[in-house]
C-alpha cells in the first residue's frame, strides 16, 4: 500500500551549500531516507531544509559558515530552493546568502518570487527536527529545552517568533541602560511595558502549545513511545495555567521589572521573565523525571513528543501537516521502536526525512520510502 502525504517537498535544489556544490532532488510524497558514511553530507541536506524555516536552522550556523569552501571568490555564497506541495497547492520557497558591497553578508528569503518574512516561512512548510545532540535534551541546559519548545510553538503560532524577537530587543536595551546606570524612569518604564506585553504573549502561546500537546499525548494508546507528562516552569506561564487574564499578567510583570531594576543592574541581566522558563517532562508509566531515564528512554520520550506535535498541528485548522526531520533516526532505538517510528511517520500527513549510516536501518519501510545513498556531496538512488 502506498500512502500519500498532504505536505511534501517535491523538489529540493542546493547550490554551494556546505559540501554540496549542486544537488537537485525530485521527489514524491513518501518518506525520504538518506544513508551514507559520516561526513558524506546527509545532515547537510536536512540542515538545508531547515533554512527554509524561521531562524538559523538545524545547527544555528551563520550564513558564511554554510557556504561551500567558505564562499571564497563568490558573490552568491549559497542557495537553497524547494518546491513544496501542500494539499495539492504548490509553493516555491528559496533562501540564499550573498556578499554585500560593504563586505558583509546578506540573507535573502523568497516565497513564490516575492520577499518573505519569518511568518511566511513558518506557514509555508511547518517542520520539526531532531538531531543526535538533542538525545539528552531532558538532562541538558534549560536554554536548549526552551529553544526546542519555542520552535514547536512557532510551528503553530507564526507570530511567536516576532514576539520573541521584540522581547529580546527590549530586554537588551533595558539591560544596557541599567548597566550604564541610566535610571531614566520614563525610558525604562517604556521598555518594561514592551517586555511585559511581548513576554505575556510568549508565555500564553507556550501554554496553549503545551495544552494541545498534552491532550494528544493523553489520547494516544500505549505503544512503543512512552507517554510524557509535560510542565512549563516559569512565573508567567504558571499564571496563565491558573487562568489569569493577559492584562493582569502584563501589569504584574511590568511592576516586577520596575521593582527589580537595581537587582538586575547588579546581576548584569534580567533575572525574571519567559527567557528563563523551562520545559520539564516525566515518564508517565514510570512516574520518573525524564532526566533520570536511560538514554534510550529519553530519546523515546522526545520522539513521542515530536510525533504528538505533528498530530496536534494536523488537528489544528489554523496549522496543518508538518514535515518531520530526524538526523540519525535509528540511534538508541531497537528494531521494535524503529519499526514503530516508521509506521508513525507513514501515518503523519507530512513527509518525513531521515538519515542513517546504513541502508539496512530503513528496511522496515520496504517500498514505502524513497531511499538515497549520499557520497561525497552527491546523492544516488539506492
C-alpha positions as CSV (number, residue, x, y, z in Angstrom):
1,X,0.0,0.0,0.0
2,X,1.3,3.4,-1.0
3,X,0.4,6.3,1.4
4,X,0.3,9.8,0.1
5,X,1.1,12.8,2.3
6,X,-0.7,16.1,2.3
7,X,2.6,18.1,2.7
8,X,5.8,17.2,1.0
9,X,8.9,18.5,-0.7
10,X,8.6,17.7,-4.4
11,X,11.9,19.2,-5.4
12,X,15.0,20.3,-3.5
13,X,17.9,22.1,-5.0
14,X,21.2,23.2,-3.3
15,X,23.9,25.3,-4.8
16,X,27.2,25.7,-2.9
17,X,25.6,24.7,0.4
18,X,28.1,23.0,2.8
19,X,29.7,20.2,0.8
20,X,27.0,20.2,-1.9
21,X,28.2,22.1,-5.0
22,X,25.0,21.2,-6.9
23,X,22.1,19.0,-5.8
24,X,18.8,18.6,-7.5
25,X,16.3,16.0,-6.0
26,X,12.9,15.4,-7.5
27,X,10.7,13.5,-5.0
28,X,7.2,12.1,-4.4
29,X,5.4,12.3,-1.1
30,X,6.9,9.1,0.5
31,X,9.5,9.5,3.4
32,X,13.0,10.3,2.2
33,X,15.8,8.2,3.7
34,X,19.4,9.3,3.3
35,X,22.2,6.9,4.2
36,X,25.9,7.0,3.9
37,X,29.2,7.3,5.9
38,X,29.7,10.0,8.5
39,X,30.7,13.2,6.7
40,X,29.1,12.4,3.4
41,X,26.6,15.2,3.6
42,X,23.4,13.7,4.9
43,X,22.9,16.1,7.8
44,X,23.8,19.0,5.5
45,X,20.7,18.2,3.4
46,X,18.5,18.2,6.5
47,X,20.1,21.5,7.5
48,X,19.3,23.0,4.1
49,X,15.7,22.1,4.6
50,X,15.7,23.8,8.0
51,X,17.0,27.0,6.4
52,X,13.5,27.2,4.8
53,X,12.0,27.7,8.3
54,X,12.4,30.7,10.5
55,X,15.6,31.0,12.4
56,X,19.2,29.8,11.8
57,X,18.4,26.2,11.1
58,X,19.4,22.9,12.5
59,X,22.9,23.9,13.7
60,X,22.4,27.6,14.3
61,X,25.2,28.3,11.7
62,X,25.9,31.8,10.3
63,X,25.3,32.3,6.6
64,X,29.0,32.3,5.9
65,X,29.6,29.0,7.7
66,X,27.0,27.4,5.4
67,X,29.0,28.3,2.2
68,X,30.9,25.6,0.4
69,X,34.7,26.2,0.8
70,X,33.9,29.3,2.8
71,X,32.4,31.0,-0.3
72,X,35.8,32.0,-1.5
73,X,35.6,34.2,-4.6
74,X,31.8,34.1,-4.9
75,X,29.4,37.0,-4.5
76,X,26.4,34.5,-4.2
77,X,27.5,32.3,-1.3
78,X,24.8,29.6,-1.4
79,X,21.2,29.0,-2.4
80,X,18.6,26.5,-1.2
81,X,15.3,26.2,-3.1
82,X,12.3,23.9,-2.7
83,X,9.0,23.2,-4.4
84,X,6.5,22.3,-1.7
85,X,3.1,20.8,-2.3
86,X,0.5,21.2,0.5
87,X,-2.9,19.7,-0.2
88,X,-2.2,20.0,-3.9
89,X,-1.2,23.6,-3.8
90,X,2.4,24.5,-4.9
91,X,4.7,26.9,-3.1
92,X,8.2,27.7,-4.1
93,X,10.5,28.7,-1.2
94,X,14.0,30.0,-1.7
95,X,16.7,31.2,0.7
96,X,20.3,32.3,0.0
97,X,23.2,34.4,1.1
98,X,25.3,36.9,-0.8
99,X,28.1,39.3,-0.1
100,X,27.2,43.0,0.2
101,X,29.3,45.8,-1.4
102,X,30.2,46.8,2.2
103,X,31.8,43.5,2.8
104,X,29.1,42.0,4.9
105,X,26.7,39.0,4.2
106,X,23.1,39.4,3.4
107,X,20.5,36.6,3.6
108,X,17.6,36.7,1.1
109,X,14.4,34.8,1.5
110,X,11.6,34.5,-1.1
111,X,8.3,32.7,-1.4
112,X,6.7,32.4,-4.8
113,X,9.1,35.0,-6.1
114,X,8.4,37.7,-3.5
115,X,10.4,38.7,-0.4
116,X,9.3,36.5,2.5
117,X,9.1,37.1,6.2
118,X,9.7,34.6,9.0
119,X,5.9,34.2,9.3
120,X,5.7,33.4,5.6
121,X,8.2,30.7,6.0
122,X,6.5,29.3,9.1
123,X,3.2,29.0,7.3
124,X,4.6,27.6,4.0
125,X,6.3,24.5,5.3
126,X,5.9,23.7,9.0
127,X,8.6,21.4,10.3
128,X,10.1,19.8,13.4
129,X,13.6,18.4,13.6
130,X,15.6,16.2,15.9
131,X,19.4,15.7,15.9
132,X,21.6,13.4,18.0
133,X,22.7,16.4,20.1
134,X,19.1,16.6,21.3
135,X,19.0,13.0,22.5
136,X,19.9,14.2,26.0
137,X,17.7,17.3,25.8
138,X,15.9,16.4,29.1
139,X,19.2,16.4,31.1
140,X,20.9,19.3,29.3
141,X,20.7,23.1,29.8
142,X,17.3,24.7,30.3
143,X,18.0,27.0,27.3
144,X,18.1,24.0,24.9
145,X,14.7,22.9,26.1
146,X,13.3,26.4,25.9
147,X,14.5,26.9,22.3
148,X,13.2,23.5,21.3
149,X,9.8,24.2,22.8
150,X,9.7,27.7,21.2
151,X,10.3,26.0,17.8
152,X,7.3,23.8,18.5
153,X,5.2,26.9,19.4
154,X,6.4,28.8,16.3
155,X,5.2,25.9,14.1
156,X,1.7,26.5,15.4
157,X,1.7,30.3,16.0
158,X,3.8,32.1,13.4
159,X,3.6,35.4,15.4
160,X,5.5,33.7,18.2
161,X,8.9,34.4,16.6
162,X,8.2,38.1,16.2
163,X,7.1,38.4,19.9
164,X,10.3,36.7,21.0
165,X,12.5,39.0,18.9
166,X,10.7,42.1,20.1
167,X,11.0,40.9,23.7
168,X,14.7,40.3,23.3
169,X,15.3,43.7,21.8
170,X,13.5,45.5,24.6
171,X,15.3,43.4,27.2
172,X,18.7,44.1,25.8
173,X,18.0,47.9,25.6
174,X,16.8,47.8,29.2
175,X,19.9,46.0,30.4
176,X,22.1,48.4,28.5
177,X,20.6,51.3,30.4
178,X,20.8,49.5,33.7
179,X,24.4,48.6,33.1
180,X,25.3,52.2,32.2
181,X,23.4,53.3,35.4
182,X,20.9,55.3,33.3
183,X,17.9,55.1,35.6
184,X,15.6,57.2,33.4
185,X,12.2,56.1,34.7
186,X,10.2,57.0,31.6
187,X,12.6,55.3,29.2
188,X,12.9,52.2,31.4
189,X,9.1,52.0,32.0
190,X,8.5,52.1,28.3
191,X,10.9,49.2,27.7
192,X,9.4,47.3,30.6
193,X,6.0,47.7,29.1
194,X,7.3,46.3,25.9
195,X,8.8,43.4,27.7
196,X,5.7,42.7,29.7
197,X,3.4,42.8,26.6
198,X,5.6,40.6,24.5
199,X,6.5,38.4,27.4
200,X,2.9,37.7,28.2
201,X,2.3,36.8,24.6
202,X,5.2,34.4,24.6
203,X,4.1,32.7,27.8
204,X,0.4,32.4,26.6
205,X,1.5,30.8,23.3
206,X,3.7,28.3,25.1
207,X,0.9,27.3,27.5
208,X,-1.5,26.8,24.6
209,X,1.1,24.7,22.8
210,X,1.7,22.6,25.9
211,X,-2.0,22.0,26.4
212,X,-2.5,20.9,22.8
213,X,0.5,18.5,23.1
214,X,-0.6,17.0,26.4
215,X,-4.1,16.4,25.0
216,X,-2.7,14.5,22.1
217,X,-0.3,12.5,24.3
218,X,-3.0,11.6,26.8
219,X,-5.3,10.4,24.0
220,X,-2.7,8.2,22.3
221,X,-2.8,4.5,23.0
222,X,0.1,3.0,24.9
223,X,2.8,1.9,22.5
224,X,6.5,1.9,21.7
225,X,6.9,5.5,22.7
226,X,6.2,6.3,26.4
227,X,3.8,9.0,27.3
228,X,5.1,12.1,28.9
229,X,3.7,14.4,31.5
230,X,4.8,17.9,30.4
231,X,5.1,21.1,32.5
232,X,6.3,24.6,31.9
233,X,8.3,26.2,34.8
234,X,8.0,29.9,34.7
235,X,6.1,32.6,36.6
236,X,4.2,34.0,33.6
237,X,3.4,30.5,32.2
238,X,2.2,29.5,35.7
239,X,-0.1,32.4,35.9
240,X,-1.8,31.5,32.6
241,X,-2.1,27.9,33.6
242,X,-4.0,29.1,36.6
243,X,-6.4,31.0,34.4
244,X,-5.1,34.6,34.8
245,X,-6.0,37.2,32.3
246,X,-3.4,38.5,29.9
247,X,-3.8,42.1,31.1
248,X,-3.2,41.1,34.7
249,X,-0.1,39.1,33.8
250,X,1.3,42.0,31.8
251,X,0.7,44.5,34.6
252,X,2.2,42.4,37.3
253,X,5.3,41.6,35.2
254,X,5.8,45.3,34.3
255,X,5.7,46.1,38.0
256,X,8.1,43.3,38.9
257,X,10.6,44.6,36.3
258,X,10.3,48.1,37.7
259,X,10.9,46.9,41.3
260,X,13.9,44.7,40.3
261,X,15.9,47.3,38.3
262,X,18.7,47.6,40.8
263,X,18.9,43.9,41.3
264,X,19.1,43.3,37.5
265,X,21.7,46.1,37.2
266,X,23.9,44.3,39.7
267,X,23.3,40.9,38.1
268,X,24.1,42.1,34.6
269,X,20.9,40.5,33.3
270,X,17.1,40.3,33.8
271,X,16.5,37.5,36.3
272,X,12.8,37.2,35.7
273,X,10.8,36.6,32.5
274,X,10.0,34.0,29.9
275,X,13.6,34.0,28.7
276,X,14.3,31.9,31.9
277,X,11.4,29.5,31.7
278,X,12.0,25.7,31.4
279,X,10.2,22.7,29.9
280,X,10.0,19.6,32.1
281,X,8.8,16.1,31.4
282,X,8.1,12.9,33.4
283,X,7.9,9.4,32.1
284,X,4.2,8.7,32.9
285,X,4.3,4.9,33.2
286,X,7.4,5.0,35.4
287,X,6.5,8.2,37.2
288,X,10.1,9.3,36.7
289,X,11.6,12.6,35.7
290,X,12.8,12.5,32.1
291,X,16.4,13.5,33.1
292,X,16.6,10.4,35.3
293,X,15.6,8.0,32.5
294,X,18.0,6.0,30.3
295,X,19.4,7.5,27.1
296,X,17.1,5.3,25.1
297,X,14.0,6.3,27.2
298,X,14.9,9.9,26.9
299,X,15.1,9.7,23.1
300,X,11.8,7.7,23.0
301,X,10.1,10.4,25.1
302,X,11.5,13.1,22.7
303,X,10.3,11.1,19.7
304,X,6.9,10.7,21.3
305,X,6.7,14.5,21.9
306,X,7.7,15.1,18.2
307,X,5.0,12.8,16.9
308,X,2.5,14.4,19.2
309,X,3.5,17.8,17.8
310,X,2.8,16.5,14.3
311,X,-0.6,15.2,15.3
312,X,-1.5,18.4,17.2
313,X,-0.6,20.5,14.1
314,X,-2.6,18.2,11.8
315,X,-5.6,18.6,14.1
316,X,-5.4,22.4,14.2
317,X,-7.4,24.1,11.4
318,X,-5.0,27.0,11.6
319,X,-1.9,24.9,11.1
320,X,-2.0,21.6,9.2
321,X,0.5,19.0,8.2
322,X,4.2,19.3,9.1
323,X,7.5,17.8,7.9
324,X,9.5,15.7,10.4
325,X,13.3,15.7,10.1
326,X,15.3,13.2,12.1
327,X,19.0,13.0,11.9
328,X,20.5,9.6,12.8
329,X,17.0,8.3,13.2
330,X,17.9,4.8,14.4
331,X,20.3,5.9,17.2
332,X,19.4,4.4,20.6
333,X,16.3,2.6,19.0
334,X,15.9,-1.1,18.9
335,X,14.3,-2.8,15.9
336,X,10.8,-2.7,17.5
337,X,10.9,1.0,18.2
338,X,12.4,1.7,14.9
339,X,9.6,-0.1,13.0
340,X,7.0,1.7,15.2
341,X,8.6,5.0,14.4
342,X,8.4,4.3,10.7
343,X,4.7,3.4,11.0
344,X,4.0,6.6,12.8
345,X,5.8,8.6,10.2
346,X,3.9,7.0,7.4
347,X,0.7,7.9,9.2
348,X,1.7,11.5,9.6
349,X,0.2,13.8,6.9
350,X,3.5,15.4,6.4
351,X,6.6,13.9,4.7
352,X,9.5,12.6,6.9
353,X,13.2,13.0,6.2
354,X,15.6,10.6,7.9
355,X,19.3,9.9,7.9
356,X,21.4,6.9,8.9
357,X,24.7,5.3,8.3
358,X,23.4,2.1,6.6
359,X,20.7,1.3,4.2
360,X,19.6,-1.7,6.3
361,X,18.4,0.7,9.0
362,X,15.4,1.6,6.8
363,X,14.5,-1.9,5.6
364,X,11.2,-1.8,7.6
365,X,10.0,0.8,5.2
366,X,10.2,-1.5,2.2
367,X,9.0,0.3,-0.9
368,X,7.1,2.8,1.2
369,X,10.0,5.2,1.3
370,X,12.5,6.8,-1.1
371,X,16.0,5.7,-0.3
372,X,19.1,7.5,-1.4
373,X,22.8,7.0,-0.8
374,X,24.9,10.1,0.0
375,X,28.6,10.0,-1.0
376,X,31.0,12.9,-1.1
377,X,28.3,15.6,-1.5
378,X,26.4,13.6,-4.2
379,X,23.1,11.8,-3.9
380,X,22.4,8.5,-5.7
381,X,19.2,6.4,-5.8
382,X,19.7,3.2,-3.8
